[in-house]
């Protein structure tokens, strides 16, 4: 039943709204294929189909963007995540996802005040020397007000919207269940990994909802970039920072999307591009913690050619192993080593069922090999990464979510650099740092430390081995050794066999009815119906009805297979 499949009744109203928006924007066929429309209507919910064709004439990418915008903050955030998944979606979809923004009407301060008083422990007018009632900016999750501390420090106060957590949690519950149904019922959606995308969305939103976590990210990145004096990260005022509100220094400068003002201020565009690239490369390659959304709105240019990064709600994290793999990938691209690039990407994507790995490797090697002989300064690293994700998408392979986020940041960064300086080349900035990190990785002290860690793990396994073998033999003597075999889609295969057996049984019954009725027709005497032996007539009628049912069942099954193959 739908209630059992889609959870508690408290989410049914929101589900009805979501499906209504999908239908209105031309996705009614997908709703029907998921089996949700009929079940909801049986449960008493009315879905309005009459205007479903109004927006269906739009291109699918535009339809999808408008749908996400209308569904609210959870879905807008989903679209922003999808904008970084060039490995799953084509350029026409990515272009529409990038248009999604979180700008929404501001919440009146009167509505925010009860929550704000509770979090701050007093009236804003008392705690701050000045508090602007009109917001500086408003987004779907939070809005920002300028203020001034009693010591004269200019700050921004970021306040989470009241009630937004409950809405997002309900949406995430529904999305998780819908993604599971979609992946099971519509095979064509499997390459897009609906369940993985929903898990990625949930992680991202939960981090963004915690405004204190954003400040912790800012302080960690500020500490990592302390060696670069031209990089500024706003100071956090922890006395006024909680989960639902944070207070940071206000940064005076020129926004990253106001490049026409840089020359008038006497700033060096080329130097700004290089410094920004060095800062982000250090975060990615050395630190493993990076600003994952370095678009122009989150970058501010300051006097003396300094750069400020703001809004650390979305950060990326890379394990030591991932950073080593990334180093190999970037070095392979910059030094035009196709085998290295192919090996890293195949490790990331995995040995997916049905993928022609030999063809994929050949395409990657051909792609990288085309850059042999091209001067280093002419290589566009962002475009190269975008082309690699295109190859993966054509083979229905997806990158790990952390690497997809990183590649998006890389491409955005190179675009910003070229916007500042048309002669900017990421490769010339990246190569020295990459080689420096590689040299550091093979210093005697580092190699010795890795060897010691490996030896410790090996000794720990060896120490535990006798105990594990003893336990295994003891369980074997008691007959408690279990072998688990997991067969994918076994239940579906069993269901298909069961349906086939039912149809075969029905066919045998129909054949028996026809043969038995034919024999009865030859016997004289007994009751008649329409001038024919009654039992023979009823037997033929039953065989006719059963035959119609069998033909209909076979036709519906064939139609379902055709839809799945599409």
Secondary structure per residue as TSV (DSSP state, phi and psi in degrees):
chain	resnum	aa	ss	phi	psi
A	1	X	-	360.0	155.4
A	2	X	H	-63.7	-40.0
A	3	X	H	-60.6	-41.4
A	4	X	H	-68.7	-35.8
A	5	X	H	-76.7	-40.6
A	6	X	H	-104.6	7.6
A	7	X	-	94.3	-159.5
A	8	X	-	-65.5	154.6
A	9	X	G	-65.7	-20.5
A	10	X	G	-64.5	-22.0
A	11	X	G	-93.2	-5.0
A	12	X	H	-66.9	-36.3
A	13	X	H	-63.9	-42.7
A	14	X	H	-66.4	-38.3
A	15	X	H	-61.8	-42.8
A	16	X	H	-60.3	-40.4
A	17	X	H	-64.2	-44.9
A	18	X	H	-61.5	-47.1
A	19	X	H	-66.5	-35.6
A	20	X	H	-62.4	-41.1
A	21	X	H	-66.4	-41.4
A	22	X	H	-60.2	-44.7
A	23	X	H	-64.5	-43.3
A	24	X	H	-64.3	-28.6
A	25	X	T	-96.6	16.8
A	26	X	T	92.1	14.0
A	27	X	-	-107.2	26.9
A	28	X	H	-62.0	-35.5
A	29	X	H	-63.9	-38.8
A	30	X	H	-65.2	-38.4
A	31	X	H	-62.5	-43.1
A	32	X	H	-65.6	-41.0
A	33	X	H	-66.9	-27.7
A	34	X	T	-75.6	-11.0
A	35	X	T	77.7	15.9
A	36	X	H	-87.1	-33.3
A	37	X	H	-62.3	-52.1
A	38	X	H	-62.2	-41.2
A	39	X	H	-68.5	-40.1
A	40	X	H	-64.0	-42.0
A	41	X	H	-66.6	-35.0
A	42	X	H	-66.7	-30.1
A	43	X	T	-80.0	2.6
A	44	X	T	99.0	4.1
A	45	X	-	-94.2	136.2
A	46	X	-	-102.0	122.0
A	47	X	-	-104.7	126.5
A	48	X	-	-89.6	115.4
A	49	X	-	-101.5	-10.1
A	50	X	T	-65.2	-27.2
A	51	X	T	-104.1	15.1
A	52	X	T	-63.5	-25.4
A	53	X	T	-86.1	-9.7
A	54	X	T	-60.6	-45.0
A	55	X	S	-100.1	-3.1
A	56	X	T	-67.9	-14.8
A	57	X	T	-78.6	-13.0
A	58	X	S	-72.4	159.4
A	59	X	-	-66.1	145.2
A	60	X	H	-52.9	-42.4
A	61	X	H	-61.1	-38.7
A	62	X	H	-68.5	-42.8
A	63	X	H	-55.5	-45.8
A	64	X	H	-65.6	-41.8
A	65	X	H	-62.6	-46.6
A	66	X	H	-62.1	-36.7
A	67	X	H	-63.1	-47.4
A	68	X	H	-62.5	-40.4
A	69	X	H	-62.1	-42.4
A	70	X	H	-71.3	-28.2
A	71	X	H	-77.4	-14.6
A	72	X	-	106.8	-170.3
A	73	X	H	-59.7	-39.7
A	74	X	H	-60.7	-43.0
A	75	X	H	-79.3	-30.8
A	76	X	H	-62.6	-42.6
A	77	X	H	-63.5	-39.3
A	78	X	H	-58.5	-44.9
A	79	X	H	-62.4	-37.5
A	80	X	H	-66.7	-35.1
A	81	X	H	-68.3	-41.7
A	82	X	H	-64.0	-26.5
A	83	X	T	-62.4	-21.5
A	84	X	T	-96.8	7.0
A	85	X	-	-107.5	62.4
A	86	X	T	-65.1	-14.7
A	87	X	T	-77.1	-12.2
A	88	X	T	-114.4	-29.9
A	89	X	S	-122.7	148.6
A	90	X	-	-73.5	169.5
A	91	X	H	-61.7	-30.0
A	92	X	H	-68.5	-36.3
A	93	X	H	-72.0	-42.9
A	94	X	H	-59.7	-41.2
A	95	X	H	-61.0	-39.0
A	96	X	H	-72.8	-40.5
A	97	X	H	-60.8	-35.3
A	98	X	T	-69.7	-15.3
A	99	X	T	-81.4	-13.2
A	100	X	-	-68.0	136.6
A	101	X	-	-140.2	161.7
A	102	X	-	-101.1	15.2
A	103	X	-	-71.7	120.0
A	104	X	-	-137.3	163.7
A	105	X	-	-56.7	141.0
A	106	X	-	-70.2	151.2
A	107	X	-	-82.3	130.8
A	108	X	-	-57.0	143.6
A	109	X	H	-59.6	-31.4
A	110	X	H	-58.5	-34.9
A	111	X	H	-75.3	-33.5
A	112	X	H	-76.6	-26.7
A	113	X	H	-57.5	-45.6
A	114	X	H	-57.0	-46.0
A	115	X	H	-66.0	-40.4
A	116	X	H	-65.8	-41.1
A	117	X	H	-61.8	-42.2
A	118	X	H	-63.1	-42.0
A	119	X	H	-75.2	-38.9
A	120	X	H	-84.3	-20.1
A	121	X	T	79.2	22.5
A	122	X	S	172.9	-179.5
A	123	X	-	-74.4	136.8
A	124	X	H	-56.7	-36.5
A	125	X	H	-66.0	-23.6
A	126	X	H	-86.7	-41.6
A	127	X	H	-74.8	-24.7
A	128	X	S	-117.9	146.7
A	129	X	S	-67.6	-31.2
A	130	X	E	-148.1	138.5
A	131	X	E	-137.6	114.4
A	132	X	-	-73.8	127.1
A	133	X	S	-74.9	-28.3
A	134	X	S	-86.3	130.0
A	135	X	-	-70.2	148.0
A	136	X	S	-74.9	-35.6
A	137	X	E	-158.0	152.7
A	138	X	E	-135.8	129.3
A	139	X	-	-125.2	-177.8
A	140	X	S	-72.8	-27.1
A	141	X	S	-99.3	-37.2
A	142	X	E	-149.0	167.2
A	143	X	E	-134.9	158.4
A	144	X	E	-119.5	133.7
A	145	X	E	-120.8	141.1
A	146	X	E	-81.1	149.7
A	147	X	E	-154.6	175.6
A	148	X	E	-138.7	130.8
A	149	X	-	-75.5	166.8
A	150	X	T	-66.7	-21.2
A	151	X	T	-86.3	4.9
A	152	X	S	94.8	-4.1
A	153	X	-	-69.8	127.6
A	154	X	E	-79.6	130.1
A	155	X	E	-134.7	167.6
A	156	X	E	-118.7	139.2
A	157	X	E	-111.4	115.6
A	158	X	E	-99.8	123.8
A	159	X	E	-122.1	126.9
A	160	X	E	-73.2	140.7
A	161	X	-	-66.7	133.7
A	162	X	T	-62.2	137.5
A	163	X	T	79.8	-3.6
A	164	X	H	-69.7	-30.2
A	165	X	H	-63.1	-44.9
A	166	X	H	-63.2	-41.4
A	167	X	H	-63.0	-45.4
A	168	X	H	-66.0	-41.1
A	169	X	H	-63.1	-40.8
A	170	X	H	-63.6	-43.5
A	171	X	H	-62.4	-40.1
A	172	X	H	-67.0	-38.6
A	173	X	H	-61.2	-45.8
A	174	X	H	-66.9	-43.2
A	175	X	H	-61.6	-39.5
A	176	X	H	-61.3	-42.0
A	177	X	H	-73.7	-40.4
A	178	X	H	-64.8	-37.8
A	179	X	H	-64.5	-39.9
A	180	X	H	-63.6	-43.5
A	181	X	H	-64.8	-45.1
A	182	X	H	-61.2	-42.5
A	183	X	H	-67.2	-31.3
A	184	X	H	-82.0	-36.2
A	185	X	H	-96.2	-23.2
A	186	X	-	-122.8	90.1
A	187	X	G	-55.6	-28.0
A	188	X	G	-64.5	-19.5
A	189	X	G	-86.9	-10.2
A	190	X	G	-58.7	-40.7
A	191	X	G	-60.2	-21.7
A	192	X	G	-85.0	-5.0
A	193	X	-	50.7	61.7
A	194	X	H	-55.1	-44.6
A	195	X	H	-67.0	-38.7
A	196	X	H	-64.9	-40.4
A	197	X	H	-64.4	-38.7
A	198	X	H	-67.0	-40.1
A	199	X	H	-62.9	-41.2
A	200	X	H	-63.4	-41.6
A	201	X	H	-62.4	-43.4
A	202	X	H	-61.9	-44.3
A	203	X	H	-61.0	-44.9
A	204	X	H	-64.8	-44.8
A	205	X	H	-67.3	-39.8
A	206	X	H	-64.0	-35.3
A	207	X	H	-69.1	-40.4
A	208	X	H	-69.4	-29.3
A	209	X	H	-69.1	-24.8
A	210	X	-	-91.2	97.4
A	211	X	H	-70.1	-22.4
A	212	X	H	-71.3	-34.0
A	213	X	H	-63.3	-37.8
A	214	X	H	-57.8	-40.7
A	215	X	H	-69.7	-36.8
A	216	X	H	-63.7	-39.2
A	217	X	H	-61.4	-42.8
A	218	X	H	-61.0	-43.4
A	219	X	H	-68.7	-37.6
A	220	X	H	-63.4	-45.2
A	221	X	H	-68.1	-36.9
A	222	X	H	-61.2	-41.7
A	223	X	H	-65.0	-39.9
A	224	X	H	-66.2	-30.3
A	225	X	T	-97.9	12.9
A	226	X	T	-60.6	-25.5
A	227	X	T	-76.4	-7.3
A	228	X	-	-110.9	92.7
A	229	X	T	-66.0	-15.1
A	230	X	T	-87.9	1.1
A	231	X	E	-102.4	131.5
A	232	X	E	-118.6	132.2
A	233	X	E	-122.9	126.7
A	234	X	-	-55.3	140.5
A	235	X	-	-72.7	141.6
A	236	X	B	-95.9	137.0
A	237	X	-	-104.3	93.2
A	238	X	G	-67.6	-22.8
A	239	X	G	-62.0	-25.1
A	240	X	G	-115.3	13.4
A	241	X	-	-107.2	128.5
A	242	X	-	-137.4	-172.8
A	243	X	S	-63.1	-34.8
A	244	X	S	-101.8	-0.9
A	245	X	E	-152.5	142.6
A	246	X	E	-138.1	156.6
A	247	X	E	-129.1	124.7
A	248	X	E	-134.8	160.6
A	249	X	E	-59.6	142.4
A	250	X	-	-82.6	131.8
A	251	X	-	-100.7	118.9
A	252	X	-	-89.4	124.9
A	253	X	S	176.7	-165.2
A	254	X	E	-104.5	123.4
A	255	X	E	-63.0	152.2
A	256	X	T	-63.9	-16.4
A	257	X	T	-97.7	11.8
A	258	X	-	-117.3	55.8
A	259	X	G	-66.1	-24.0
A	260	X	G	-66.9	-15.4
A	261	X	G	-91.5	-10.1
A	262	X	T	-66.2	-42.9
A	263	X	T	-64.2	-39.4
A	264	X	T	-65.3	-27.8
A	265	X	T	-87.3	-2.3
A	266	X	T	76.4	24.1
A	267	X	-	-86.9	148.0
A	268	X	-	-92.4	105.3
A	269	X	H	-59.8	-43.7
A	270	X	H	-63.0	-42.9
A	271	X	H	-66.6	-39.2
A	272	X	H	-61.7	-42.2
A	273	X	H	-61.7	-44.4
A	274	X	H	-66.5	-42.3
A	275	X	H	-67.3	-39.6
A	276	X	H	-62.5	-42.4
A	277	X	H	-64.0	-43.7
A	278	X	H	-61.5	-40.6
A	279	X	H	-65.0	-46.6
A	280	X	H	-71.2	-39.0
A	281	X	H	-61.3	-40.1
A	282	X	I	-62.9	-43.2
A	283	X	I	-58.6	-42.3
A	284	X	I	-77.0	-52.4
A	285	X	I	-81.3	-40.4
A	286	X	I	-94.0	-46.2
A	287	X	I	-90.1	-30.4
A	288	X	S	75.8	10.2
A	289	X	E	-136.0	118.0
A	290	X	E	-138.7	152.6
A	291	X	E	-67.1	114.3
A	292	X	S	-89.2	-0.7
A	293	X	-	-135.9	60.9
A	294	X	-	-82.7	48.8
A	295	X	-	-77.8	166.7
A	296	X	G	-54.8	-30.6
A	297	X	G	-68.2	-19.6
A	298	X	G	-102.4	10.7
A	299	X	E	-124.5	133.1
A	300	X	E	-127.5	129.9
A	301	X	E	-94.5	131.9
A	302	X	E	-115.3	169.0
A	303	X	G	-62.2	161.2
A	304	X	G	63.8	25.0
A	305	X	G	57.5	39.6
A	306	X	E	-95.8	161.3
A	307	X	E	-130.8	134.1
A	308	X	E	-112.4	134.9
A	309	X	E	-105.3	134.1
A	310	X	-	-128.3	167.6
A	311	X	-	62.5	86.1
A	312	X	-	-103.4	32.4
A	313	X	S	-66.4	-30.1
A	314	X	S	-117.5	110.3
A	315	X	E	-125.6	154.4
A	316	X	E	-108.7	148.9
A	317	X	E	-126.8	136.7
A	318	X	-	-126.2	127.5
A	319	X	-	-70.1	167.2
A	320	X	H	-58.4	-41.3
A	321	X	H	-64.2	-42.8
A	322	X	H	-62.0	-40.3
A	323	X	H	-64.5	-37.6
A	324	X	H	-65.5	-41.4
A	325	X	H	-64.6	-40.7
A	326	X	H	-63.5	-41.5
A	327	X	H	-57.4	-45.7
A	328	X	H	-62.8	-40.4
A	329	X	H	-63.8	-49.6
A	330	X	H	-65.3	-41.1
A	331	X	H	-64.4	-38.1
A	332	X	H	-63.4	-39.3
A	333	X	H	-69.6	-47.2
A	334	X	H	-67.9	-39.6
A	335	X	T	-91.4	4.4
A	336	X	T	56.4	54.5
A	337	X	-	-111.3	94.3
A	338	X	H	-64.6	-35.8
A	339	X	H	-64.7	-38.1
A	340	X	H	-63.7	-45.0
A	341	X	H	-62.0	-45.7
A	342	X	H	-61.7	-43.6
A	343	X	H	-61.6	-44.4
A	344	X	H	-64.8	-46.3
A	345	X	H	-66.0	-37.4
A	346	X	H	-67.0	-34.8
A	347	X	H	-65.2	-39.5
A	348	X	H	-69.0	-44.2
A	349	X	H	-81.8	-24.1
A	350	X	-	82.3	168.1
A	351	X	-	-87.2	77.7
A	352	X	-	-69.7	143.1
A	353	X	T	-63.4	132.6
A	354	X	T	85.8	0.7
A	355	X	-	-93.6	133.4
A	356	X	-	-82.1	91.6
A	357	X	H	-64.5	-34.8
A	358	X	H	-64.0	-43.9
A	359	X	H	-65.2	-42.0
A	360	X	H	-60.9	-45.9
A	361	X	H	-63.1	-39.8
A	362	X	H	-63.8	-41.6
A	363	X	H	-65.0	-41.2
A	364	X	H	-64.8	-43.2
A	365	X	H	-64.4	-39.0
A	366	X	H	-65.5	-39.6
A	367	X	H	-62.3	-49.0
A	368	X	H	-69.7	-36.7
A	369	X	H	-65.0	-23.5
A	370	X	T	-67.2	-15.9
A	371	X	T	-93.0	3.2
A	372	X	T	-62.0	131.2
A	373	X	T	88.3	-9.9
A	374	X	-	-78.7	129.4
A	375	X	-	-57.4	144.6
A	376	X	G	-55.3	-40.2
A	377	X	G	-67.7	-15.7
A	378	X	G	-96.3	-2.8
A	379	X	-	-78.3	133.4
A	380	X	-	-106.4	98.6
A	381	X	H	-62.8	-37.3
A	382	X	H	-61.9	-45.1
A	383	X	H	-65.5	-36.8
A	384	X	H	-63.5	-43.5
A	385	X	H	-64.6	-39.7
A	386	X	H	-62.6	-39.9
A	387	X	H	-66.8	-37.0
A	388	X	H	-63.5	-43.5
A	389	X	H	-64.8	-31.2
A	390	X	H	-64.3	-42.6
A	391	X	H	-60.4	-44.1
A	392	X	H	-63.5	-40.5
A	393	X	H	-63.5	-39.1
A	394	X	H	-64.9	-23.8
A	395	X	T	-98.8	11.6
A	396	X	T	58.2	40.5
A	397	X	-	-113.4	139.4
A	398	X	-	-115.7	145.4
A	399	X	-	-78.1	156.2
A	400	X	-	-57.8	148.6
A	401	X	H	-60.5	-36.7
A	402	X	H	-66.6	-35.2
A	403	X	H	-76.4	-33.9
A	404	X	H	-63.0	-40.7
A	405	X	H	-63.9	-41.3
A	406	X	H	-66.4	-44.3
A	407	X	H	-64.1	-37.8
A	408	X	H	-60.9	-45.4
A	409	X	H	-61.4	-40.5
A	410	X	H	-61.6	-47.1
A	411	X	H	-65.8	-41.9
A	412	X	H	-61.2	-42.4
A	413	X	H	-63.1	-44.7
A	414	X	H	-65.6	-37.0
A	415	X	H	-62.8	-39.9
A	416	X	H	-65.6	-40.6
A	417	X	H	-61.5	-42.4
A	418	X	H	-71.5	-28.1
A	419	X	H	-65.8	-35.2
A	420	X	H	-74.3	-45.0
A	421	X	-	-141.3	108.8
A	422	X	T	-57.3	-21.0
A	423	X	T	-90.8	4.6
A	424	X	-	-70.5	136.1
A	425	X	-	-133.3	117.9
A	426	X	H	-60.3	-34.4
A	427	X	H	-62.1	-39.9
A	428	X	H	-67.1	-28.1
A	429	X	H	-83.5	-33.4
A	430	X	H	-79.5	-38.1
A	431	X	H	-59.9	-47.7
A	432	X	H	-59.4	-41.5
A	433	X	H	-66.3	-41.4
A	434	X	H	-61.0	-45.4
A	435	X	H	-67.9	-35.2
A	436	X	H	-63.9	-43.1
A	437	X	H	-67.3	-39.1
A	438	X	H	-63.2	-43.3
A	439	X	H	-62.4	-40.6
A	440	X	H	-64.2	-33.1
A	441	X	H	-66.8	-25.0
A	442	X	T	-109.4	19.0
A	443	X	S	-67.5	147.6
A	444	X	H	-53.0	-41.0
A	445	X	H	-64.6	-42.1
A	446	X	H	-68.1	-43.8
A	447	X	H	-61.7	-42.7
A	448	X	H	-63.3	-39.4
A	449	X	H	-65.3	-43.1
A	450	X	H	-62.9	-40.3
A	451	X	H	-64.2	-39.6
A	452	X	H	-65.1	-41.8
A	453	X	H	-63.8	-41.5
A	454	X	H	-63.4	-42.4
A	455	X	H	-63.5	-41.0
A	456	X	H	-61.1	-44.2
A	457	X	H	-64.6	-40.0
A	458	X	H	-63.7	-44.0
A	459	X	H	-64.2	-37.9
A	460	X	H	-63.7	-41.5
A	461	X	H	-65.5	-43.6
A	462	X	H	-63.3	-38.1
A	463	X	H	-65.0	-34.7
A	464	X	H	-84.0	-17.1
A	465	X	H	-59.2	-48.4
A	466	X	H	-57.9	-40.3
A	467	X	H	-63.7	-43.9
A	468	X	H	-64.1	-41.9
A	469	X	H	-65.3	-42.0
A	470	X	H	-61.0	-44.0
A	471	X	H	-65.3	-39.5
A	472	X	H	-62.6	-44.4
A	473	X	H	-66.4	-38.4
A	474	X	H	-62.9	-44.2
A	475	X	H	-65.3	-35.0
A	476	X	H	-65.5	-41.9
A	477	X	H	-62.8	-32.1
A	478	X	T	-86.7	-0.4
A	479	X	T	71.8	29.4
A	480	X	-	-109.3	18.1
A	481	X	-	-84.6	123.2
A	482	X	-	-113.1	137.4
A	483	X	-	-111.6	118.4
A	484	X	-	-97.1	126.8
A	485	X	-	-120.8	121.1
A	486	X	-	-105.5	117.7
A	487	X	-	-108.6	114.6
A	488	X	T	-65.3	138.0
A	489	X	T	63.1	23.6
A	490	X	H	-63.6	-38.6
A	491	X	H	-62.2	-42.7
A	492	X	H	-62.6	-40.8
A	493	X	H	-62.2	-43.2
A	494	X	H	-60.8	-40.5
A	495	X	H	-62.8	-40.8
A	496	X	H	-64.9	-41.2
A	497	X	H	-64.4	-40.2
A	498	X	H	-62.5	-44.0
A	499	X	H	-64.5	-40.7
A	500	X	H	-63.0	-40.1
A	501	X	H	-65.4	-39.0
A	502	X	H	-62.4	-42.5
A	503	X	H	-67.8	-38.6
A	504	X	H	-64.0	-40.2
A	505	X	H	-62.4	-43.9
A	506	X	H	-62.6	-40.1
A	507	X	H	-62.6	-40.2
A	508	X	H	-65.2	-40.8
A	509	X	H	-62.5	-42.7
A	510	X	H	-63.1	-43.9
A	511	X	H	-61.4	-41.5
A	512	X	H	-64.1	-39.6
A	513	X	H	-63.2	-42.9
A	514	X	H	-63.8	-46.6
A	515	X	H	-64.7	-46.4
A	516	X	H	-62.8	-40.9
A	517	X	H	-67.0	-37.0
A	518	X	H	-62.2	-40.4
A	519	X	H	-66.1	-43.4
A	520	X	H	-61.5	-35.7
A	521	X	H	-61.2	-26.0
A	522	X	T	-86.0	-9.1
A	523	X	S	-90.3	126.1
A	524	X	-	-85.7	151.6
A	525	X	-	92.0	176.5
A	526	X	S	86.5	176.3
A	527	X	-	-68.3	151.6
A	528	X	E	-123.4	160.0
A	529	X	E	-145.5	119.5
A	530	X	T	56.8	33.3
A	531	X	T	80.8	4.9
A	532	X	E	-119.0	153.2
A	533	X	E	-52.0	127.4
A	534	X	H	-60.6	-45.7
A	535	X	H	-67.5	-35.9
A	536	X	H	-66.8	-42.0
A	537	X	H	-63.1	-46.1
A	538	X	H	-64.2	-34.9
A	539	X	H	-64.4	-44.5
A	540	X	H	-64.6	-39.6
A	541	X	H	-62.6	-43.1
A	542	X	H	-64.1	-40.3
A	543	X	H	-63.9	-37.4
A	544	X	H	-64.5	-46.9
A	545	X	H	-62.7	-44.1
A	546	X	H	-62.7	-37.0
A	547	X	H	-64.5	-41.9
A	548	X	H	-59.8	-44.1
A	549	X	H	-60.8	-42.0
A	550	X	H	-65.9	-43.2
A	551	X	H	-62.7	-43.2
A	552	X	H	-62.9	-42.1
A	553	X	H	-64.1	-42.0
A	554	X	H	-66.4	-40.0
A	555	X	H	-65.3	-44.2
A	556	X	H	-64.2	-38.0
A	557	X	H	-65.1	-41.7
A	558	X	H	-65.1	-40.0
A	559	X	H	-64.2	-40.0
A	560	X	H	-63.1	-38.7
A	561	X	H	-65.9	-40.3
A	562	X	H	-62.4	-42.6
A	563	X	H	-63.6	-42.4
A	564	X	H	-64.1	-37.7
A	565	X	H	-67.8	-32.8
A	566	X	-	-66.0	360.0
